[in-house]
């Protein structure tokens, strides 16, 4: 029999139309300008934190959460599970990237598609590098930071490869853009 607690007994009186992204605050709580109340993201809390929070707030509290089809409210995994899940996502991404590297040239050759131009390769690498640096700045977990730093190194190699394939005038333009974006 499933254990019953404030999280399993969570019921929503109405689905608020206010958008989380329009509210001011952080990842755990934001202030709704429409109803003038604080809204709490219980999916950003561990299960124990979410239960304690709901029990301390009582019946009337505005919450944001993710729920599976079976009704289970998703909460933030504990530190160890978070690292395992993160490494799993990194592994899956790496496998997909490797398969893409192997399959794309074959597909391009058979479908008549053209390979990425050096400028397109640089553009994509710069965007990915910027995204990875932003993630690194926001990440607190040392294992995750280490993985992100490795991914940044790989992205820098791809960027250098794209620069090497460019003609000198194009390269100067993109190197200047890179410096402006990433310092």
PAVO-255373 format. One record per atom (N, C-alpha, C, O): residue number from 0; residue in one letter; chain; atom name; y, x, z. Coordinates in steps of 0.05 Angstrom, whole numbers. Example, Ala and Ser with C-alpha at 12.3 -4.5 7.8 and 13.67 -1.06 7.14 Angstrom:
residues 2
0	A	A	N	-114	264	156
0	A	A	CA	-90	246	156
0	A	A	C	-66	264	156
0	A	A	O	-66	285	169
1	S	A	N	-45	257	142
1	S	A	CA	-21	273	143
1	S	A	C	1	258	157
1	S	A	O	23	268	161
***
This chain:
residues 183
0	X	A	N	-24	17	0
0	X	A	CA	0	0	0
0	X	A	C	25	18	0
0	X	A	O	26	37	15
1	X	A	N	44	11	-17
1	X	A	CA	68	27	-19
1	X	A	C	85	24	6
1	X	A	O	87	3	18
2	X	A	N	97	47	14
2	X	A	CA	114	46	38
2	X	A	C	140	31	31
2	X	A	O	150	32	9
3	X	A	N	150	16	51
3	X	A	CA	174	0	47
3	X	A	C	197	13	63
3	X	A	O	194	19	86
4	X	A	N	218	18	49
4	X	A	CA	242	29	61
4	X	A	C	266	19	46
4	X	A	O	264	2	28
5	X	A	N	290	29	54
5	X	A	CA	314	19	41
5	X	A	C	315	24	11
5	X	A	O	327	9	-3
6	X	A	N	302	45	2
6	X	A	CA	302	52	-26
6	X	A	C	283	33	-42
6	X	A	O	290	24	-64
7	X	A	N	260	27	-31
7	X	A	CA	241	9	-45
7	X	A	C	251	-20	-44
7	X	A	O	244	-36	-61
8	X	A	N	267	-26	-24
8	X	A	CA	277	-54	-20
8	X	A	C	304	-57	-33
8	X	A	O	316	-79	-31
9	X	A	N	314	-37	-48
9	X	A	CA	341	-38	-60
9	X	A	C	342	-61	-80
9	X	A	O	326	-63	-99
10	X	A	N	361	-79	-77
10	X	A	CA	366	-101	-95
10	X	A	C	395	-101	-103
10	X	A	O	413	-95	-87
11	X	A	N	401	-107	-128
11	X	A	CA	428	-107	-138
11	X	A	C	438	-136	-140
11	X	A	O	425	-153	-153
12	X	A	N	461	-141	-128
12	X	A	CA	472	-168	-128
12	X	A	C	483	-175	-156
12	X	A	O	479	-197	-166
13	X	A	N	496	-155	-169
13	X	A	CA	506	-159	-196
13	X	A	C	510	-132	-209
13	X	A	O	514	-112	-195
14	X	A	N	508	-132	-235
14	X	A	CA	511	-107	-251
14	X	A	C	540	-103	-257
14	X	A	O	551	-118	-273
15	X	A	N	553	-84	-245
15	X	A	CA	581	-79	-248
15	X	A	C	587	-68	-276
15	X	A	O	573	-50	-285
16	X	A	N	608	-79	-288
16	X	A	CA	615	-69	-316
16	X	A	C	630	-43	-316
16	X	A	O	634	-31	-337
17	X	A	N	640	-34	-293
17	X	A	CA	656	-9	-292
17	X	A	C	638	15	-300
17	X	A	O	615	16	-293
18	X	A	N	650	33	-315
18	X	A	CA	635	57	-325
18	X	A	C	639	80	-305
18	X	A	O	661	86	-297
19	X	A	N	617	93	-299
19	X	A	CA	616	116	-281
19	X	A	C	635	138	-291
19	X	A	O	650	150	-275
20	X	A	N	635	143	-317
20	X	A	CA	651	164	-328
20	X	A	C	681	159	-327
20	X	A	O	697	177	-328
21	X	A	N	689	133	-323
21	X	A	CA	717	126	-321
21	X	A	C	727	129	-292
21	X	A	O	751	127	-287
22	X	A	N	709	133	-273
22	X	A	CA	717	135	-245
22	X	A	C	723	164	-237
22	X	A	O	714	183	-249
23	X	A	N	740	167	-217
23	X	A	CA	748	193	-208
23	X	A	C	730	201	-184
23	X	A	O	724	185	-166
24	X	A	N	721	226	-184
24	X	A	CA	704	236	-163
24	X	A	C	685	258	-172
24	X	A	O	691	271	-193
25	X	A	N	663	261	-158
25	X	A	CA	644	282	-166
25	X	A	C	617	269	-173
25	X	A	O	616	245	-179
26	X	A	N	596	285	-174
26	X	A	CA	570	275	-182
26	X	A	C	557	257	-162
26	X	A	O	539	241	-170
27	X	A	N	565	258	-137
27	X	A	CA	553	242	-116
27	X	A	C	568	216	-111
27	X	A	O	556	195	-105
28	X	A	N	594	217	-112
28	X	A	CA	610	193	-106
28	X	A	C	636	193	-122
28	X	A	O	647	214	-128
29	X	A	N	644	169	-130
29	X	A	CA	668	165	-145
29	X	A	C	682	140	-136
29	X	A	O	670	122	-124
30	X	A	N	708	138	-141
30	X	A	CA	723	115	-133
30	X	A	C	728	97	-157
30	X	A	O	738	106	-178
31	X	A	N	721	72	-155
31	X	A	CA	724	53	-176
31	X	A	C	752	41	-175
31	X	A	O	759	28	-155
32	X	A	N	767	45	-196
32	X	A	CA	795	34	-197
32	X	A	C	795	4	-201
32	X	A	O	815	-9	-194
33	X	A	N	773	-8	-211
33	X	A	CA	772	-37	-215
33	X	A	C	769	-52	-189
33	X	A	O	784	-70	-183
34	X	A	N	749	-45	-173
34	X	A	CA	743	-59	-148
34	X	A	C	754	-45	-123
34	X	A	O	752	-55	-101
35	X	A	N	765	-21	-127
35	X	A	CA	777	-5	-105
35	X	A	C	757	2	-84
35	X	A	O	763	3	-60
36	X	A	N	732	8	-92
36	X	A	CA	711	16	-73
36	X	A	C	699	42	-82
36	X	A	O	701	49	-106
37	X	A	N	686	56	-64
37	X	A	CA	671	80	-71
37	X	A	C	644	72	-81
37	X	A	O	631	54	-71
38	X	A	N	635	87	-102
38	X	A	CA	609	82	-114
38	X	A	C	593	108	-110
38	X	A	O	603	130	-116
39	X	A	N	569	105	-100
39	X	A	CA	552	129	-93
39	X	A	C	529	131	-112
39	X	A	O	515	112	-118
40	X	A	N	524	156	-122
40	X	A	CA	502	161	-140
40	X	A	C	478	169	-124
40	X	A	O	474	193	-117
41	X	A	N	460	150	-118
41	X	A	CA	437	157	-102
41	X	A	C	415	172	-118
41	X	A	O	397	183	-106
42	X	A	N	417	172	-144
42	X	A	CA	398	188	-160
42	X	A	C	405	217	-159
42	X	A	O	389	234	-168
43	X	A	N	428	224	-148
43	X	A	CA	436	252	-144
43	X	A	C	429	262	-116
43	X	A	O	436	284	-108
44	X	A	N	416	245	-101
44	X	A	CA	407	251	-73
44	X	A	C	377	254	-73
44	X	A	O	363	243	-90
45	X	A	N	367	269	-53
45	X	A	CA	338	270	-50
45	X	A	C	329	242	-39
45	X	A	O	346	227	-30
46	X	A	N	303	237	-40
46	X	A	CA	293	211	-31
46	X	A	C	301	206	-2
46	X	A	O	310	184	6
47	X	A	N	298	226	15
47	X	A	CA	304	224	43
47	X	A	C	334	219	48
47	X	A	O	342	202	64
48	X	A	N	351	233	33
48	X	A	CA	380	230	35
48	X	A	C	388	201	26
48	X	A	O	404	188	39
49	X	A	N	376	192	5
49	X	A	CA	382	165	-6
49	X	A	C	374	143	15
49	X	A	O	389	124	19
50	X	A	N	351	146	27
50	X	A	CA	342	126	46
50	X	A	C	360	126	70
50	X	A	O	369	105	79
51	X	A	N	367	150	81
51	X	A	CA	384	152	104
51	X	A	C	412	141	97
51	X	A	O	424	127	113
52	X	A	N	422	147	74
52	X	A	CA	448	137	65
52	X	A	C	448	107	64
52	X	A	O	466	94	75
53	X	A	N	428	95	51
53	X	A	CA	427	66	48
53	X	A	C	424	52	75
53	X	A	O	436	31	80
54	X	A	N	408	64	93
54	X	A	CA	405	52	119
54	X	A	C	430	54	136
54	X	A	O	436	36	152
55	X	A	N	446	75	132
55	X	A	CA	471	78	147
55	X	A	C	493	60	137
55	X	A	O	510	52	152
56	X	A	N	493	53	111
56	X	A	CA	514	37	99
56	X	A	C	510	7	101
56	X	A	O	529	-8	100
57	X	A	N	485	-1	105
57	X	A	CA	480	-30	107
57	X	A	C	477	-43	80
57	X	A	O	471	-30	60
58	X	A	N	482	-69	80
58	X	A	CA	476	-85	56
58	X	A	C	497	-82	34
58	X	A	O	490	-83	10
59	X	A	N	522	-79	41
59	X	A	CA	543	-80	21
59	X	A	C	552	-51	14
59	X	A	O	569	-40	28
60	X	A	N	541	-40	-7
60	X	A	CA	549	-14	-16
60	X	A	C	545	-13	-47
60	X	A	O	526	-24	-57
61	X	A	N	564	0	-60
61	X	A	CA	562	2	-89
61	X	A	C	547	28	-95
61	X	A	O	555	50	-86
62	X	A	N	526	26	-111
62	X	A	CA	510	50	-118
62	X	A	C	506	52	-148
62	X	A	O	507	32	-162
63	X	A	N	500	76	-156
63	X	A	CA	492	82	-184
63	X	A	C	465	95	-181
63	X	A	O	461	112	-164
64	X	A	N	446	87	-198
64	X	A	CA	420	99	-196
64	X	A	C	405	94	-222
64	X	A	O	412	77	-239
65	X	A	N	383	110	-226
65	X	A	CA	365	106	-248
65	X	A	C	340	95	-238
65	X	A	O	330	102	-216
66	X	A	N	328	76	-253
66	X	A	CA	304	62	-245
66	X	A	C	284	62	-267
66	X	A	O	290	56	-290
67	X	A	N	259	69	-261
67	X	A	CA	238	68	-280
67	X	A	C	230	39	-286
67	X	A	O	237	21	-271
68	X	A	N	214	35	-307
68	X	A	CA	206	8	-314
68	X	A	C	190	-5	-292
68	X	A	O	190	-30	-290
69	X	A	N	175	11	-276
69	X	A	CA	159	-1	-255
69	X	A	C	176	-8	-230
69	X	A	O	165	-17	-210
70	X	A	N	202	-3	-231
70	X	A	CA	220	-10	-209
70	X	A	C	226	13	-190
70	X	A	O	243	10	-172
71	X	A	N	213	36	-194
71	X	A	CA	217	59	-177
71	X	A	C	245	71	-182
71	X	A	O	252	77	-204
72	X	A	N	260	74	-160
72	X	A	CA	287	86	-162
72	X	A	C	283	117	-163
72	X	A	O	270	128	-146
73	X	A	N	294	129	-183
73	X	A	CA	292	158	-186
73	X	A	C	313	172	-169
73	X	A	O	336	165	-169
74	X	A	N	304	192	-155
74	X	A	CA	322	208	-138
74	X	A	C	319	237	-147
74	X	A	O	302	245	-162
75	X	A	N	337	253	-137
75	X	A	CA	338	282	-143
75	X	A	C	313	295	-131
75	X	A	O	307	291	-107
76	X	A	N	298	311	-146
76	X	A	CA	275	324	-135
76	X	A	C	283	346	-115
76	X	A	O	306	356	-115
77	X	A	N	265	353	-97
77	X	A	CA	270	374	-78
77	X	A	C	273	400	-93
77	X	A	O	267	402	-117
78	X	A	N	283	421	-80
78	X	A	CA	289	446	-93
78	X	A	C	266	458	-109
78	X	A	O	270	467	-132
79	X	A	N	242	458	-97
79	X	A	CA	219	469	-111
79	X	A	C	212	453	-136
79	X	A	O	207	465	-158
80	X	A	N	211	427	-134
80	X	A	CA	205	410	-157
80	X	A	C	227	413	-179
80	X	A	O	221	412	-202
81	X	A	N	251	416	-170
81	X	A	CA	273	419	-189
81	X	A	C	269	444	-205
81	X	A	O	273	444	-230
82	X	A	N	262	466	-192
82	X	A	CA	257	491	-206
82	X	A	C	233	489	-225
82	X	A	O	235	499	-248
83	X	A	N	212	476	-217
83	X	A	CA	188	472	-234
83	X	A	C	196	455	-258
83	X	A	O	189	462	-281
84	X	A	N	211	434	-254
84	X	A	CA	219	416	-276
84	X	A	C	237	431	-295
84	X	A	O	235	429	-319
85	X	A	N	256	447	-283
85	X	A	CA	275	462	-300
85	X	A	C	260	482	-317
85	X	A	O	265	485	-341
86	X	A	N	241	497	-305
86	X	A	CA	226	516	-320
86	X	A	C	209	503	-342
86	X	A	O	205	514	-363
87	X	A	N	199	479	-335
87	X	A	CA	184	464	-355
87	X	A	C	201	456	-379
87	X	A	O	192	458	-402
88	X	A	N	226	448	-374
88	X	A	CA	244	441	-396
88	X	A	C	251	466	-412
88	X	A	O	252	465	-437
89	X	A	N	255	489	-399
89	X	A	CA	261	514	-413
89	X	A	C	237	521	-430
89	X	A	O	241	529	-453
90	X	A	N	213	519	-419
90	X	A	CA	189	526	-434
90	X	A	C	186	508	-458
90	X	A	O	180	517	-480
91	X	A	N	190	482	-454
91	X	A	CA	188	463	-476
91	X	A	C	209	468	-498
91	X	A	O	203	467	-521
92	X	A	N	233	475	-489
92	X	A	CA	255	482	-509
92	X	A	C	247	506	-524
92	X	A	O	251	508	-549
93	X	A	N	236	526	-510
93	X	A	CA	229	551	-524
93	X	A	C	207	547	-544
93	X	A	O	208	558	-566
94	X	A	N	188	531	-537
94	X	A	CA	166	525	-555
94	X	A	C	176	510	-580
94	X	A	O	169	516	-602
95	X	A	N	194	490	-575
95	X	A	CA	205	475	-597
95	X	A	C	222	494	-615
95	X	A	O	221	491	-640
96	X	A	N	237	512	-603
96	X	A	CA	253	530	-619
96	X	A	C	235	549	-635
96	X	A	O	240	553	-659
97	X	A	N	213	559	-623
97	X	A	CA	195	576	-637
97	X	A	C	182	561	-660
97	X	A	O	179	572	-682
98	X	A	N	173	537	-655
98	X	A	CA	161	521	-677
98	X	A	C	181	516	-699
98	X	A	O	175	517	-723
99	X	A	N	206	510	-691
99	X	A	CA	227	506	-711
99	X	A	C	232	530	-728
99	X	A	O	236	528	-752
100	X	A	N	231	554	-715
100	X	A	CA	235	579	-730
100	X	A	C	212	583	-750
100	X	A	O	216	593	-772
101	X	A	N	188	576	-741
101	X	A	CA	165	580	-759
101	X	A	C	163	558	-781
101	X	A	O	157	564	-804
102	X	A	N	169	533	-773
102	X	A	CA	166	511	-792
102	X	A	C	189	507	-810
102	X	A	O	185	501	-834
103	X	A	N	214	511	-801
103	X	A	CA	237	506	-818
103	X	A	C	237	523	-843
103	X	A	O	243	511	-865
104	X	A	N	232	549	-843
104	X	A	CA	232	563	-868
104	X	A	C	211	552	-888
104	X	A	O	217	551	-912
105	X	A	N	188	544	-878
105	X	A	CA	168	533	-896
105	X	A	C	178	506	-907
105	X	A	O	174	500	-931
106	X	A	N	190	489	-890
106	X	A	CA	200	464	-899
106	X	A	C	223	467	-919
106	X	A	O	224	454	-939
107	X	A	N	241	486	-913
107	X	A	CA	263	491	-930
107	X	A	C	254	501	-958
107	X	A	O	265	493	-978
108	X	A	N	233	517	-958
108	X	A	CA	223	528	-983
108	X	A	C	210	506	-1000
108	X	A	O	213	506	-1024
109	X	A	N	197	487	-987
109	X	A	CA	183	466	-1002
109	X	A	C	202	443	-1008
109	X	A	O	197	429	-1028
110	X	A	N	223	438	-993
110	X	A	CA	240	415	-998
110	X	A	C	264	421	-1014
110	X	A	O	279	403	-1022
111	X	A	N	269	447	-1019
111	X	A	CA	293	454	-1034
111	X	A	C	318	456	-1017
111	X	A	O	340	460	-1028
112	X	A	N	315	453	-991
112	X	A	CA	338	455	-973
112	X	A	C	347	484	-971
112	X	A	O	332	502	-975
113	X	A	N	373	487	-966
113	X	A	CA	383	515	-964
113	X	A	C	383	524	-935
113	X	A	O	384	508	-916
114	X	A	N	381	550	-931
114	X	A	CA	382	562	-904
114	X	A	C	411	560	-894
114	X	A	O	429	557	-910
115	X	A	N	414	563	-868
115	X	A	CA	441	562	-857
115	X	A	C	458	585	-868
115	X	A	O	448	608	-870
116	X	A	N	483	579	-874
116	X	A	CA	501	601	-882
116	X	A	C	508	617	-858
116	X	A	O	505	607	-835
117	X	A	N	517	642	-861
117	X	A	CA	525	657	-837
117	X	A	C	546	643	-821
117	X	A	O	546	644	-796
118	X	A	N	565	630	-834
118	X	A	CA	587	616	-820
118	X	A	C	575	593	-803
118	X	A	O	583	589	-780
119	X	A	N	556	578	-814
119	X	A	CA	543	557	-799
119	X	A	C	527	567	-776
119	X	A	O	527	556	-754
120	X	A	N	513	590	-780
120	X	A	CA	498	602	-759
120	X	A	C	517	611	-736
120	X	A	O	511	606	-713
121	X	A	N	539	623	-743
121	X	A	CA	559	631	-723
121	X	A	C	570	607	-708
121	X	A	O	573	607	-684
122	X	A	N	578	586	-723
122	X	A	CA	589	562	-711
122	X	A	C	570	550	-691
122	X	A	O	578	543	-669
123	X	A	N	545	548	-699
123	X	A	CA	525	536	-681
123	X	A	C	520	554	-656
123	X	A	O	517	544	-634
124	X	A	N	519	581	-661
124	X	A	CA	515	599	-639
124	X	A	C	538	599	-619
124	X	A	O	534	600	-595
125	X	A	N	563	597	-630
125	X	A	CA	586	596	-612
125	X	A	C	586	571	-595
125	X	A	O	592	572	-571
126	X	A	N	579	548	-607
126	X	A	CA	578	523	-592
126	X	A	C	556	525	-570
126	X	A	O	561	518	-547
127	X	A	N	533	534	-577
127	X	A	CA	511	536	-558
127	X	A	C	518	556	-536
127	X	A	O	512	551	-512
128	X	A	N	531	578	-543
128	X	A	CA	538	598	-523
128	X	A	C	559	587	-504
128	X	A	O	557	592	-480
129	X	A	N	578	571	-514
129	X	A	CA	598	559	-497
129	X	A	C	584	539	-478
129	X	A	O	591	538	-454
130	X	A	N	566	523	-488
130	X	A	CA	551	504	-471
130	X	A	C	535	518	-450
130	X	A	O	535	509	-426
131	X	A	N	522	540	-457
131	X	A	CA	506	555	-437
131	X	A	C	523	567	-416
131	X	A	O	516	567	-392
132	X	A	N	546	577	-424
132	X	A	CA	565	589	-404
132	X	A	C	575	568	-385
132	X	A	O	579	573	-361
133	X	A	N	581	544	-395
133	X	A	CA	590	522	-378
133	X	A	C	568	514	-358
133	X	A	O	573	510	-335
134	X	A	N	543	513	-368
134	X	A	CA	520	506	-350
134	X	A	C	517	527	-329
134	X	A	O	512	521	-305
135	X	A	N	520	553	-336
135	X	A	CA	517	575	-317
135	X	A	C	539	573	-296
135	X	A	O	533	578	-272
136	X	A	N	563	566	-303
136	X	A	CA	585	564	-284
136	X	A	C	580	541	-264
136	X	A	O	589	543	-241
137	X	A	N	566	520	-272
137	X	A	CA	560	497	-255
137	X	A	C	535	500	-238
137	X	A	O	531	486	-219
138	X	A	N	517	519	-246
138	X	A	CA	491	521	-233
138	X	A	C	492	537	-208
138	X	A	O	505	558	-207
139	X	A	N	479	527	-186
139	X	A	CA	479	541	-161
139	X	A	C	452	555	-155
139	X	A	O	451	574	-140
140	X	A	N	431	545	-167
140	X	A	CA	404	555	-162
140	X	A	C	401	583	-176
140	X	A	O	405	585	-200
141	X	A	N	392	603	-160
141	X	A	CA	391	630	-171
141	X	A	C	370	633	-193
141	X	A	O	374	647	-213
142	X	A	N	347	619	-191
142	X	A	CA	327	620	-212
142	X	A	C	337	608	-238
142	X	A	O	333	618	-260
143	X	A	N	351	585	-235
143	X	A	CA	362	572	-259
143	X	A	C	384	589	-272
143	X	A	O	386	591	-296
144	X	A	N	400	602	-255
144	X	A	CA	421	620	-265
144	X	A	C	409	643	-281
144	X	A	O	419	651	-302
145	X	A	N	386	654	-271
145	X	A	CA	373	676	-284
145	X	A	C	363	667	-312
145	X	A	O	366	682	-331
146	X	A	N	351	644	-314
146	X	A	CA	341	633	-339
146	X	A	C	365	629	-358
146	X	A	O	363	636	-382
147	X	A	N	387	618	-348
147	X	A	CA	410	613	-365
147	X	A	C	421	640	-376
147	X	A	O	430	642	-399
148	X	A	N	422	661	-359
148	X	A	CA	432	687	-367
148	X	A	C	414	698	-389
148	X	A	O	425	711	-408
149	X	A	N	388	694	-388
149	X	A	CA	370	703	-409
149	X	A	C	376	688	-435
149	X	A	O	376	699	-457
150	X	A	N	380	662	-433
150	X	A	CA	386	646	-456
150	X	A	C	413	654	-469
150	X	A	O	415	654	-493
151	X	A	N	432	662	-452
151	X	A	CA	458	672	-463
151	X	A	C	454	698	-478
151	X	A	O	466	701	-499
152	X	A	N	437	716	-467
152	X	A	CA	431	741	-482
152	X	A	C	419	735	-509
152	X	A	O	428	747	-529
153	X	A	N	400	717	-510
153	X	A	CA	387	710	-536
153	X	A	C	408	698	-555
153	X	A	O	408	704	-579
154	X	A	N	425	681	-545
154	X	A	CA	445	668	-562
154	X	A	C	465	689	-573
154	X	A	O	474	687	-595
155	X	A	N	472	709	-556
155	X	A	CA	489	731	-565
155	X	A	C	476	747	-588
155	X	A	O	490	755	-606
156	X	A	N	450	751	-586
156	X	A	CA	436	764	-608
156	X	A	C	438	748	-634
156	X	A	O	442	760	-655
157	X	A	N	434	722	-632
157	X	A	CA	436	705	-656
157	X	A	C	464	706	-667
157	X	A	O	468	706	-692
158	X	A	N	484	706	-649
158	X	A	CA	511	707	-658
158	X	A	C	517	734	-673
158	X	A	O	529	734	-694
159	X	A	N	507	756	-662
159	X	A	CA	511	782	-675
159	X	A	C	497	782	-702
159	X	A	O	508	793	-721
160	X	A	N	474	770	-704
160	X	A	CA	459	769	-729
160	X	A	C	476	753	-750
160	X	A	O	478	761	-773
161	X	A	N	487	731	-741
161	X	A	CA	504	715	-759
161	X	A	C	528	731	-769
161	X	A	O	536	730	-792
162	X	A	N	541	746	-750
162	X	A	CA	564	762	-757
162	X	A	C	556	784	-778
162	X	A	O	571	788	-797
163	X	A	N	533	796	-774
163	X	A	CA	525	818	-792
163	X	A	C	520	807	-821
163	X	A	O	524	822	-840
164	X	A	N	512	782	-823
164	X	A	CA	507	770	-849
164	X	A	C	533	762	-864
164	X	A	O	532	755	-887
165	X	A	N	555	761	-849
165	X	A	CA	580	752	-861
165	X	A	C	594	774	-876
165	X	A	O	590	798	-872
166	X	A	N	612	766	-895
166	X	A	CA	629	786	-907
166	X	A	C	651	793	-887
166	X	A	O	657	777	-869
167	X	A	N	664	816	-889
167	X	A	CA	683	826	-869
167	X	A	C	706	807	-863
167	X	A	O	714	804	-839
168	X	A	N	717	794	-883
168	X	A	CA	740	776	-877
168	X	A	C	731	751	-861
168	X	A	O	745	743	-843
169	X	A	N	709	740	-868
169	X	A	CA	698	717	-853
169	X	A	C	693	726	-824
169	X	A	O	699	711	-806
170	X	A	N	681	750	-821
170	X	A	CA	673	759	-795
170	X	A	C	698	762	-777
170	X	A	O	697	754	-754
171	X	A	N	720	773	-787
171	X	A	CA	744	776	-770
171	X	A	C	754	749	-760
171	X	A	O	761	746	-737
172	X	A	N	753	729	-778
172	X	A	CA	762	702	-770
172	X	A	C	745	691	-747
172	X	A	O	755	680	-728
173	X	A	N	718	694	-750
173	X	A	CA	700	683	-729
173	X	A	C	701	699	-704
173	X	A	O	698	687	-682
174	X	A	N	704	725	-705
174	X	A	CA	706	741	-681
174	X	A	C	731	734	-665
174	X	A	O	730	732	-641
175	X	A	N	753	729	-679
175	X	A	CA	778	720	-666
175	X	A	C	774	693	-652
175	X	A	O	782	688	-630
176	X	A	N	760	674	-667
176	X	A	CA	754	648	-655
176	X	A	C	736	650	-630
176	X	A	O	741	636	-611
177	X	A	N	717	668	-632
177	X	A	CA	699	673	-609
177	X	A	C	714	683	-585
177	X	A	O	710	674	-563
178	X	A	N	732	702	-590
178	X	A	CA	748	713	-568
178	X	A	C	766	692	-555
178	X	A	O	768	691	-530
179	X	A	N	778	674	-571
179	X	A	CA	794	653	-560
179	X	A	C	778	634	-543
179	X	A	O	787	625	-522
180	X	A	N	754	627	-553
180	X	A	CA	737	608	-539
180	X	A	C	725	620	-513
180	X	A	O	725	607	-492
181	X	A	N	714	644	-515
181	X	A	CA	698	655	-494
181	X	A	C	709	680	-480
181	X	A	O	696	692	-463
182	X	A	N	733	687	-487
182	X	A	CA	746	709	-473
182	X	A	C	736	736	-479
182	X	A	O	746	756	-468
***
